[in-house]
């Protein structure tokens, strides 16, 4: 009886060790891939909106950068929140809105400047050109997905990990741990109408059909995959204006849009 009890206790101890999070130096798997719809005030912004209107909706930006140019004064506003985003103002009017739905910078703290050129979607060969060879490369399989982790270090700065899926960057993080939200994608929820009137301008959170209803047929389109999600870059011609607008769709939802102005007359730039 005593021997049987001892074996039972040993088995229970082994089971606890196997089920507990693995110790330092081992890898804890991130959450499975998931996409959520998140309400954000960025969905209330549209092209041509004034700086004052943006301020009333968004409040104070986390960072402001100004770029004086010969023909126009450009200002970039960066906002934190459930989905971080950037708003570009040209001569005091909104000319671009971009939501960081993939949030490639995982974990706390600012990434060292040297790793920032390795942007989401960049191919492995391009990362080698801008960052050089990694100190170590680790291969993982999470939820049936192959992930490569490249480790970098520069002098006395923190170690940095760059994560790849299907040969392209999906995330960057300080340290050597795998972020639990490595596969997370937060998309903006559809914009809400103000009062009884329908939404009268293209905004983040709309679908491809919504945008086509505003602009008409697609002029130019490029499709790709980022972190397992279908991403489309689509250009439309603005009706009765002679200008163009560009949109980025992730899983069919607008996450970025901008005023492209007039484009070259070459048919290749107009989708013909």
C-alpha positions as CSV (number, residue, x, y, z in Angstrom):
1,X,0.0,0.0,0.0
2,X,2.8,2.4,0.9
3,X,4.6,1.6,-2.3
4,X,1.4,2.3,-4.3
5,X,0.9,5.6,-2.6
6,X,4.5,6.7,-3.3
7,X,4.0,5.9,-7.0
8,X,0.8,7.8,-7.1
9,X,2.4,10.9,-5.5
10,X,5.3,10.7,-8.0
11,X,3.0,10.5,-10.9
12,X,1.0,13.5,-9.6
13,X,4.2,15.5,-9.2
14,X,5.3,14.7,-12.8
15,X,1.9,15.7,-14.1
16,X,2.0,19.0,-12.3
17,X,5.5,19.7,-13.7
18,X,4.4,19.0,-17.2
19,X,1.2,21.1,-17.0
20,X,2.9,24.1,-15.4
21,X,4.4,27.0,-17.5
22,X,7.8,26.0,-18.5
23,X,10.8,27.5,-16.7
24,X,13.1,30.3,-17.8
25,X,14.8,29.4,-21.1
26,X,11.8,27.4,-22.4
27,X,9.1,28.7,-24.7
28,X,5.5,29.2,-23.7
29,X,3.1,29.0,-26.6
30,X,1.2,32.2,-27.5
31,X,-2.6,32.3,-27.8
32,X,-4.0,30.8,-31.0
33,X,-4.7,33.2,-33.9
34,X,-7.8,35.4,-33.3
35,X,-9.3,38.5,-34.8
36,X,-11.5,40.9,-32.8
37,X,-13.5,44.0,-33.7
38,X,-12.6,46.9,-31.4
39,X,-14.4,50.3,-31.1
40,X,-12.1,53.2,-31.6
41,X,-12.6,57.0,-32.1
42,X,-10.3,56.7,-35.1
43,X,-13.3,55.3,-37.0
44,X,-14.9,58.8,-36.7
45,X,-12.2,60.4,-38.8
46,X,-12.4,61.0,-42.6
47,X,-10.4,62.7,-45.3
48,X,-10.7,66.5,-45.4
49,X,-11.6,66.8,-41.8
50,X,-10.0,69.9,-40.1
51,X,-7.4,69.7,-37.4
52,X,-9.9,71.2,-34.9
53,X,-12.4,68.5,-35.6
54,X,-9.7,65.8,-35.1
55,X,-8.8,67.4,-31.7
56,X,-12.5,67.4,-30.6
57,X,-12.8,63.7,-31.4
58,X,-9.3,62.3,-30.4
59,X,-8.1,64.7,-27.8
60,X,-4.3,65.3,-27.4
61,X,-2.0,63.1,-29.4
62,X,0.7,61.0,-27.8
63,X,3.2,62.5,-30.2
64,X,3.2,65.3,-32.8
65,X,5.7,65.6,-35.7
66,X,5.8,68.4,-38.2
67,X,7.3,68.3,-41.7
68,X,7.4,71.7,-43.4
69,X,7.5,71.3,-47.1
70,X,7.7,73.7,-50.1
71,X,4.1,73.3,-51.2
72,X,2.3,72.1,-48.0
73,X,2.8,71.9,-44.3
74,X,2.4,68.3,-43.1
75,X,1.9,67.2,-39.5
76,X,1.7,63.7,-38.2
77,X,-0.3,62.9,-35.0
78,X,0.1,59.7,-33.2
79,X,-2.5,58.3,-30.9
80,X,-2.5,55.5,-28.4
81,X,-5.6,53.5,-27.4
82,X,-7.3,50.1,-28.0
83,X,-5.9,50.4,-31.6
84,X,-3.0,52.8,-32.0
85,X,-3.1,55.0,-35.0
86,X,-1.5,57.8,-37.0
87,X,-3.3,60.8,-38.6
88,X,-1.6,62.9,-41.2
89,X,-2.6,66.5,-41.7
90,X,-1.7,68.4,-44.9
91,X,-2.4,72.2,-44.7
92,X,-4.6,71.6,-41.6
93,X,-6.8,68.9,-43.3
94,X,-6.7,65.1,-42.8
95,X,-4.9,63.5,-45.7
96,X,-4.2,60.0,-44.2
97,X,-5.5,57.8,-41.3
98,X,-3.7,54.6,-40.5
99,X,-4.6,52.1,-37.7
100,X,-1.9,49.8,-36.4
101,X,-4.1,46.7,-36.3
102,X,-1.2,44.2,-36.2
103,X,0.6,46.1,-33.4
104,X,4.0,44.6,-34.3
105,X,5.8,46.0,-31.2
106,X,4.9,43.5,-28.5
107,X,5.5,43.8,-24.8
108,X,6.5,46.9,-22.7
109,X,9.1,49.5,-23.4
110,X,10.3,51.2,-26.6
111,X,12.2,49.1,-29.1
112,X,15.8,50.1,-29.9
113,X,16.0,52.3,-32.9
114,X,18.2,49.8,-34.8
115,X,15.4,47.3,-35.2
116,X,12.6,49.6,-36.3
117,X,13.4,49.3,-40.0
118,X,12.3,45.6,-39.8
119,X,8.6,46.5,-40.4
120,X,5.7,44.0,-40.6
121,X,5.5,42.3,-43.9
122,X,9.1,42.7,-44.7
123,X,10.8,39.6,-46.2
124,X,13.6,37.7,-44.5
125,X,16.1,38.7,-47.2
126,X,15.3,42.4,-46.6
127,X,15.6,42.1,-42.9
128,X,19.1,40.6,-43.4
129,X,20.0,43.6,-45.5
130,X,18.9,46.2,-42.9
131,X,19.8,44.4,-39.7
132,X,22.5,41.9,-40.7
133,X,22.7,38.3,-39.6
134,X,20.9,37.3,-36.4
135,X,22.9,36.1,-33.4
136,X,20.5,33.2,-33.1
137,X,17.6,31.8,-35.0
138,X,14.9,29.7,-33.2
139,X,12.2,27.6,-34.9
140,X,8.8,27.2,-33.3
141,X,5.5,25.6,-34.2
142,X,2.5,27.2,-32.5
143,X,-1.1,26.1,-33.2
144,X,0.3,24.3,-36.3
145,X,2.0,27.5,-37.5
146,X,5.7,27.6,-38.2
147,X,7.3,30.7,-36.6
148,X,11.0,31.8,-36.8
149,X,12.5,33.9,-34.1
150,X,15.6,35.9,-34.9
151,X,17.6,37.4,-32.0
152,X,19.5,40.6,-32.3
153,X,21.7,42.6,-29.9
154,X,23.6,45.9,-30.3
155,X,26.2,46.9,-27.7
156,X,24.6,47.5,-24.3
157,X,21.1,47.7,-25.6
158,X,18.4,45.1,-24.8
159,X,18.1,41.9,-26.8
160,X,15.4,42.1,-29.5
161,X,13.4,39.3,-31.2
162,X,12.0,39.6,-34.7
163,X,9.3,37.0,-35.5
164,X,8.6,35.7,-39.0
165,X,5.6,33.8,-40.3
166,X,5.8,32.4,-43.9
167,X,9.1,34.3,-44.4
168,X,7.8,37.8,-43.4
169,X,8.0,39.9,-40.3
170,X,4.9,39.6,-38.0
171,X,6.2,41.1,-34.8
172,X,9.1,42.6,-32.8
173,X,9.7,42.4,-29.1
174,X,12.3,43.2,-26.5
175,X,14.0,40.2,-25.0
176,X,13.9,36.5,-25.9
177,X,10.4,35.5,-24.8
178,X,7.6,34.8,-27.2
179,X,4.7,37.4,-26.7
180,X,1.4,35.8,-25.7
181,X,-0.4,38.0,-28.3
182,X,1.9,37.1,-31.2
183,X,-1.0,36.3,-33.5
184,X,-3.6,38.9,-32.3
185,X,-5.2,41.2,-34.9
186,X,-7.6,43.9,-33.7
187,X,-9.7,45.4,-36.5
188,X,-11.8,48.6,-36.1
189,X,-15.5,48.1,-35.5
190,X,-17.8,49.6,-38.1
191,X,-18.3,53.4,-37.6
192,X,-21.6,54.5,-36.1
193,X,-23.9,56.9,-37.8
194,X,-24.3,60.3,-36.1
195,X,-28.0,60.8,-35.5
196,X,-30.4,59.6,-38.2
197,X,-28.1,60.4,-41.1
198,X,-26.0,57.6,-42.6
199,X,-22.2,57.8,-42.5
200,X,-21.4,60.2,-45.4
201,X,-17.6,59.6,-45.9
202,X,-15.2,56.7,-46.1
203,X,-13.9,55.7,-42.6
204,X,-12.0,53.0,-40.9
205,X,-14.1,49.9,-40.1
206,X,-16.0,50.0,-43.3
207,X,-16.0,47.1,-45.8
208,X,-14.9,46.9,-49.5
209,X,-18.6,47.1,-50.5
210,X,-19.0,50.3,-48.4
211,X,-16.1,52.0,-50.1
212,X,-17.1,51.0,-53.6
213,X,-20.5,52.6,-52.8
214,X,-18.7,55.9,-52.3
215,X,-16.1,55.7,-55.1
216,X,-17.3,53.3,-57.7
217,X,-15.2,50.5,-59.3
218,X,-11.7,49.6,-58.2
219,X,-8.9,51.2,-60.3
220,X,-5.9,49.3,-58.9
221,X,-5.5,46.4,-56.4
222,X,-2.6,44.5,-54.8
223,X,-3.3,41.5,-52.5
224,X,-0.9,40.0,-49.9
225,X,-0.9,38.1,-46.6
226,X,0.4,39.5,-43.3
227,X,0.4,37.4,-40.1
228,X,-2.0,35.0,-41.8
229,X,-4.6,37.7,-42.6
230,X,-5.5,38.7,-46.2
231,X,-4.4,42.3,-46.8
232,X,-5.4,44.4,-49.9
233,X,-4.2,47.7,-51.1
234,X,-6.9,49.3,-53.3
235,X,-6.9,52.6,-55.2
236,X,-10.2,54.3,-56.2
237,X,-10.8,57.4,-58.3
238,X,-12.6,60.2,-56.4
239,X,-15.8,61.0,-58.4
240,X,-15.9,64.4,-60.1
241,X,-12.5,65.4,-58.7
242,X,-9.8,63.9,-60.9
243,X,-7.9,62.6,-57.8
244,X,-7.4,59.2,-56.2
245,X,-7.8,57.7,-52.8
246,X,-5.9,54.6,-51.5
247,X,-7.3,52.1,-48.9
248,X,-5.8,49.2,-47.0
249,X,-8.2,46.4,-46.1
250,X,-7.4,43.7,-43.6
251,X,-9.8,40.7,-43.8
252,X,-12.1,43.0,-45.8
253,X,-12.1,45.9,-43.3
254,X,-10.6,49.4,-43.8
255,X,-7.6,49.9,-41.6
256,X,-5.9,52.8,-43.6
257,X,-6.9,55.4,-46.1
258,X,-5.3,58.4,-47.7
259,X,-5.6,61.1,-50.3
260,X,-3.3,60.2,-53.2
261,X,-4.0,63.4,-55.1
262,X,-3.5,63.2,-58.9
263,X,-1.6,60.2,-60.3
264,X,0.4,59.8,-63.5
265,X,-1.6,59.3,-66.7
266,X,0.2,56.0,-67.3
267,X,-2.5,53.3,-67.4
268,X,-0.4,51.1,-65.1
269,X,-1.1,53.6,-62.3
270,X,-4.8,53.6,-63.0
271,X,-5.5,49.9,-63.0
272,X,-5.8,49.5,-66.8
